[in-house]
Amino acid sequence: MYDPEATIQDADIEMAEYAREARAIDIARSRGECVHSSVVGRSSTGEVYYPEQVGLAPGQFRCTDGCGRLFEDEAAHNRAIWEVIWG
C-alpha cells in the first residue's frame, strides 16, 4: 500500500544524509585534503583519453581531483573517500 507521508519522510531523511555528506566533503577540502571525487580508469579498448590513464591496469583508477593517487580497484577508491570524509 502506498503511503505518501512515509515517502516524503524517507526523502527528507535521504536529503539530510546528502547534506551531511556535503558538509563533511567541504570540511575535508577546507583542510586541504583530496576527497578523490573524480577518477579515471582504463578504457575498455585500452585507448588513452587522459594522461592519468597511462599505465593503468584493468580495474585500476587514478584520482583526477588533484592528488593523482592510484587505486587498485573500485573498493579501494570507495574506502579512500570514506576515510577522508568520515575519518
ChimeraX attribute file (.defattr): number of C-alpha atoms within 10 A of each C-alpha:
attribute: neighborCount
match mode: 1-to-1
recipient: residues
	/A:1	3
	/A:2	6
	/A:3	7
	/A:4	9
	/A:5	9
	/A:6	10
	/A:7	11
	/A:8	11
	/A:9	11
	/A:10	12
	/A:11	12
	/A:12	12
	/A:13	12
	/A:14	12
	/A:15	12
	/A:16	12
	/A:17	12
	/A:18	12
	/A:19	12
	/A:20	12
	/A:21	14
	/A:22	13
	/A:23	13
	/A:24	17
	/A:25	20
	/A:26	15
	/A:27	14
	/A:28	17
	/A:29	14
	/A:30	10
	/A:31	9
	/A:32	9
	/A:33	15
	/A:34	22
	/A:35	21
	/A:36	20
	/A:37	13
	/A:38	13
	/A:39	19
	/A:40	19
	/A:41	23
	/A:42	21
	/A:43	14
	/A:44	8
	/A:45	6
	/A:46	13
	/A:47	10
	/A:48	14
	/A:49	11
	/A:50	11
	/A:51	9
	/A:52	19
	/A:53	21
	/A:54	14
	/A:55	10
	/A:56	19
	/A:57	14
	/A:58	13
	/A:59	13
	/A:60	19
	/A:61	24
	/A:62	23
	/A:63	21
	/A:64	19
	/A:65	14
	/A:66	13
	/A:67	12
	/A:68	16
	/A:69	17
	/A:70	18
	/A:71	20
	/A:72	15
	/A:73	15
	/A:74	13
	/A:75	10
	/A:76	14
	/A:77	20
	/A:78	13
	/A:79	12
	/A:80	18
	/A:81	17
	/A:82	13
	/A:83	10
	/A:84	17
	/A:85	20
	/A:86	11
	/A:87	9
